[in-house]
Amino acid sequence: MTYRRGMTFSIVARSADGTALGVAVASRFLGAGAAVPAALADVGAVATQSYANLAYRPQALALLGTGVAAPGTVRALIAGDDGPVDHRQVGVVGTSGPGATFTGESCHPWAGGVAGDGYAIQGNMLAGPRVVTDMEAAWQAAADQRRPAYRLLAALRAGDLAGGDRRGRQSAALLVVAKGMGYGGTSDVVVDLRVDDHADPVTELARLLEMHTLYFERPDPATLIPLDGAVADEVRSRLAAAGHPAGPGTAGLDTALAAWAGIENLEERIVAGAIDPLVLAQLRAATG
């Protein structure tokens, strides 16, 4: 049997409040995001790489879902694998406790990983051990980052800047899940972004995440601007210029703003009686 190699560096981790789980990965490998990561809200996350066994993904999540901790899950995956285990690499994190990582003794050097409370970081065919240690340092340094996707990206970028995959760059991906926090509150997938083939995939992933934040992240209530006074007058005028004249009162303004925002893919940022500063900025840009 022939196995495909995946020379890759990744982090699987849990948010500081324990509500979100995710994976960030980069590789000199086409579409690493299609093979490496998997995560399930309120269960755990896994990354499989280096002669990746994609069966590890459902197996790990099933084990975590029955209460097996991350270290026990990794041991069970390796024990039940009848393939080239010496070439495998896997990282697992659950909803509590430490993460766990495994690197087979025959993985292409440099190869290794580290794990701690709520995270596991691993890589193979890397520029050196600094890739992993810098990722760990970046993850820990970003403990105050309230958005897990940005914290994962910070760790991935640190690994990339430390040399990453010693063969070069090609793909990167980011997956974050949290119960009911996906689009419209009807999904657990908070972020699912992939860069399958790019000269600078981590930078491109960062660009996509910024776009994702604008279009899909819900607004911070502390930043909302009441739709009254001069702001309401400006929004009403700009909506009319954009072809969405508002009816009377706040209700009419809310309706017109929601209609415009839906066309602009900003519906997740609409709150009755107020306007998100990012939505206001987009409305101003659209109407000169």
Wavefront OBJ file of the C-alpha trace (Angstrom):
o trace
v 0.000 0.000 0.000
v 1.239 3.545 -0.817
v 0.793 6.306 1.751
v 0.848 10.025 1.059
v 3.193 12.123 3.127
v 2.160 15.441 4.654
v 5.083 17.540 5.867
v 3.247 19.935 8.085
v 3.113 22.071 11.229
v -0.083 22.515 13.201
v -1.681 23.508 16.475
v -4.836 22.054 18.015
v -6.143 24.068 20.935
v -8.970 25.084 23.228
v -9.963 28.676 23.985
v -9.180 30.123 27.402
v -12.853 29.933 28.431
v -13.175 26.379 27.113
v -16.038 27.169 24.755
v -14.156 26.939 21.451
v -11.881 24.332 19.897
v -9.786 24.666 16.799
v -6.936 23.738 14.500
v -4.501 25.829 12.474
v -2.199 24.156 9.963
v 0.288 25.037 7.230
v 2.268 22.852 4.862
v 4.165 22.458 1.619
v 1.313 20.204 0.569
v -1.702 20.863 -1.622
v -4.885 21.500 0.358
v -3.644 20.555 3.834
v -6.945 21.828 5.209
v -8.768 19.005 3.451
v -6.753 16.314 5.215
v -5.285 17.471 8.507
v -7.907 19.129 10.754
v -11.150 18.054 12.375
v -13.082 19.474 15.317
v -16.427 18.999 17.002
v -17.992 21.515 19.381
v -18.056 20.454 23.023
v -15.926 17.410 22.108
v -12.441 18.198 20.833
v -10.076 18.815 17.931
v -7.495 16.728 16.097
v -4.739 17.164 13.507
v -3.378 14.161 11.612
v -0.269 14.556 9.463
v 2.881 12.884 8.120
v 1.575 9.871 6.209
v -1.713 11.128 7.608
v -4.291 8.591 8.693
v -7.543 10.413 7.981
v -9.434 7.803 9.994
v -7.842 9.382 13.077
v -10.235 12.311 12.708
v -13.547 10.513 13.364
v -11.855 8.020 15.678
v -10.363 10.745 17.874
v -13.604 12.683 18.080
v -15.526 9.506 18.937
v -13.094 8.678 21.741
v -13.144 12.207 23.116
v -16.932 12.169 22.941
v -17.062 9.151 25.247
v -14.930 10.905 27.859
v -11.475 9.623 26.950
v -8.922 12.369 27.643
v -6.558 13.600 24.941
v -3.528 11.523 26.051
v -5.608 8.351 26.170
v -7.120 9.187 22.789
v -3.686 9.495 21.202
v -2.558 6.212 22.729
v -5.680 4.481 21.425
v -5.217 5.884 17.913
v -1.639 4.618 17.726
v -2.451 1.238 19.263
v -5.256 0.633 16.786
v -3.327 1.684 13.680
v -2.069 -1.153 11.468
v -0.329 1.248 9.091
v 3.098 2.965 9.236
v 2.755 4.280 12.811
v 6.461 5.181 12.960
v 5.773 7.764 10.260
v 2.577 9.173 11.804
v 2.074 12.427 13.629
v -1.074 13.515 15.462
v -2.224 16.145 17.949
v -5.409 16.044 20.017
v -7.141 18.377 22.472
v -10.348 17.872 24.451
v -12.728 20.127 26.357
v -10.568 19.980 29.473
v -7.105 18.944 30.572
v -3.864 18.841 28.621
v -3.519 18.307 24.915
v -1.493 15.380 23.592
v 0.834 14.890 20.649
v 2.619 11.931 19.045
v 5.507 11.874 16.601
v 6.626 8.560 15.126
v 10.354 7.892 15.339
v 10.666 7.650 11.550
v 9.020 11.007 10.728
v 11.223 13.126 8.488
v 13.380 15.528 10.526
v 13.093 17.902 12.070
v 9.993 16.384 13.677
v 8.462 16.713 17.115
v 5.824 18.355 19.222
v 4.883 19.904 22.536
v 1.669 19.839 24.540
v 0.263 21.690 27.517
v -2.993 22.695 29.126
v -5.456 23.015 26.274
v -3.072 22.716 23.328
v -0.835 20.440 21.286
v 1.654 21.623 18.651
v 3.472 19.356 16.196
v 5.382 19.395 12.951
v 7.584 17.311 10.686
v 10.166 18.059 7.998
v 10.539 21.454 9.658
v 13.313 24.013 9.499
v 14.102 23.092 13.117
v 12.691 22.798 16.628
v 12.231 26.571 16.843
v 9.143 26.230 14.642
v 7.365 24.367 17.425
v 8.795 26.339 20.336
v 7.958 29.679 18.727
v 4.423 28.483 18.061
v 4.042 27.521 21.703
v 5.402 30.884 22.863
v 3.045 32.766 20.541
v 0.056 30.755 21.729
v 0.849 31.454 25.363
v 1.610 35.137 24.724
v -1.818 35.626 23.132
v -3.764 34.345 26.150
v -5.716 37.619 26.336
v -6.903 37.356 22.716
v -10.665 36.826 23.016
v -11.037 35.474 19.476
v -9.655 31.909 19.260
v -9.151 32.082 15.495
v -6.750 35.009 15.865
v -4.862 33.282 18.670
v -4.458 30.146 16.557
v -3.346 32.253 13.605
v -0.744 34.006 15.775
v 0.763 30.642 16.656
v 0.716 29.499 13.035
v 2.349 32.719 11.859
v 5.099 32.294 14.471
v 5.868 28.835 13.106
v 5.895 30.171 9.573
v 8.287 32.991 10.497
v 10.557 30.461 12.216
v 10.990 28.600 8.941
v 7.968 26.322 8.904
v 8.097 23.434 6.458
v 11.710 23.327 5.252
v 10.546 22.578 1.689
v 8.642 25.867 1.419
v 5.051 27.051 1.536
v 1.861 25.979 -0.244
v -1.281 25.686 1.891
v -2.803 26.697 5.210
v -6.116 26.303 6.984
v -8.016 27.396 10.066
v -10.948 25.610 11.702
v -12.746 26.793 14.856
v -15.929 25.374 16.376
v -18.115 26.472 19.299
v -21.649 25.431 20.174
v -24.210 27.600 18.387
v -21.664 30.252 17.432
v -21.644 29.637 13.675
v -23.540 31.518 10.992
v -26.987 32.584 12.121
v -26.636 30.593 15.331
v -27.606 27.454 13.426
v -24.101 25.999 13.128
v -21.199 25.200 15.433
v -18.581 26.096 12.795
v -17.270 29.535 13.704
v -14.416 29.695 11.169
v -13.567 27.295 8.353
v -11.011 28.837 5.997
v -8.598 27.198 3.576
v -5.797 28.385 1.339
v -5.085 25.375 -0.844
v -2.285 26.610 -3.144
v -0.543 29.939 -2.578
v 2.986 31.342 -2.474
v 2.371 32.820 1.009
v -0.545 30.844 2.436
v -0.362 32.006 6.072
v -0.495 35.663 5.039
v -3.365 34.883 2.703
v -5.133 33.035 5.517
v -4.795 36.149 7.683
v -6.371 38.250 4.931
v -9.282 35.833 4.646
v -9.773 35.842 8.405
v -10.068 39.636 8.404
v -12.762 39.369 5.725
v -14.474 36.612 7.673
v -14.499 38.809 10.767
v -16.227 41.612 8.875
v -18.869 39.455 7.223
v -19.573 36.746 9.793
v -18.571 37.886 13.264
v -21.319 39.295 15.450
v -20.830 42.867 16.672
v -19.392 43.771 20.040
v -22.343 45.230 22.016
v -19.979 47.710 23.675
v -19.198 49.352 20.330
v -22.750 49.706 18.965
v -23.890 53.237 18.105
v -27.559 54.114 18.863
v -29.568 54.895 15.754
v -30.761 58.319 16.819
v -29.900 61.968 16.335
v -27.240 62.878 13.804
v -26.212 59.250 13.257
v -29.775 58.263 12.343
v -30.005 61.229 9.962
v -26.748 60.264 8.276
v -27.702 56.591 7.945
v -31.120 57.512 6.553
v -29.521 59.803 3.967
v -26.897 57.287 2.936
v -29.421 54.451 2.644
v -31.524 56.620 0.346
v -28.437 57.314 -1.773
v -27.825 53.568 -1.916
v -31.369 52.932 -3.180
v -32.846 51.853 0.161
v -35.066 54.710 1.368
v -36.178 54.226 4.953
v -39.707 54.415 6.259
v -40.623 56.634 9.206
v -39.156 56.204 12.673
v -36.542 53.831 14.025
v -38.449 50.784 12.791
v -38.359 52.070 9.216
v -34.662 52.807 9.503
v -33.960 49.341 10.945
v -35.821 47.707 8.047
v -33.989 49.670 5.370
v -30.603 49.130 7.007
v -31.216 45.394 7.313
v -32.219 45.206 3.633
v -29.059 47.008 2.521
v -26.863 44.971 4.870
v -28.302 41.706 3.551
v -27.267 42.617 0.026
v -23.781 43.552 1.271
v -23.431 40.263 3.249
v -23.350 42.137 6.560
v -26.532 40.665 8.024
v -24.738 39.091 11.001
v -23.816 42.597 12.189
v -27.336 44.052 12.262
v -28.856 44.931 15.648
v -32.224 46.681 15.931
v -32.015 50.270 17.099
v -28.241 50.527 16.660
v -25.487 50.304 14.078
v -22.154 48.522 14.235
v -19.265 50.940 13.516
v -17.967 48.500 10.896
v -21.352 48.542 9.144
v -21.382 52.324 9.270
v -17.910 52.394 7.741
v -19.027 50.094 4.934
v -22.139 52.228 4.310
v -20.019 55.362 4.141
v -17.601 53.713 1.735
v -20.457 52.511 -0.471
v -22.061 55.959 -0.688
v -19.006 58.131 -1.003
l 1 2 3 4 5 6 7 8 9 10 11 12 13 14 15 16 17 18 19 20 21 22 23 24 25 26 27 28 29 30 31 32 33 34 35 36 37 38 39 40 41 42 43 44 45 46 47 48 49 50 51 52 53 54 55 56 57 58 59 60 61 62 63 64 65 66 67 68 69 70 71 72 73 74 75 76 77 78 79 80 81 82 83 84 85 86 87 88 89 90 91 92 93 94 95 96 97 98 99 100 101 102 103 104 105 106 107 108 109 110 111 112 113 114 115 116 117 118 119 120 121 122 123 124 125 126 127 128 129 130 131 132 133 134 135 136 137 138 139 140 141 142 143 144 145 146 147 148 149 150 151 152 153 154 155 156 157 158 159 160 161 162 163 164 165 166 167 168 169 170 171 172 173 174 175 176 177 178 179 180 181 182 183 184 185 186 187 188 189 190 191 192 193 194 195 196 197 198 199 200 201 202 203 204 205 206 207 208 209 210 211 212 213 214 215 216 217 218 219 220 221 222 223 224 225 226 227 228 229 230 231 232 233 234 235 236 237 238 239 240 241 242 243 244 245 246 247 248 249 250 251 252 253 254 255 256 257 258 259 260 261 262 263 264 265 266 267 268 269 270 271 272 273 274 275 276 277 278 279 280 281 282 283 284 285 286 287 288
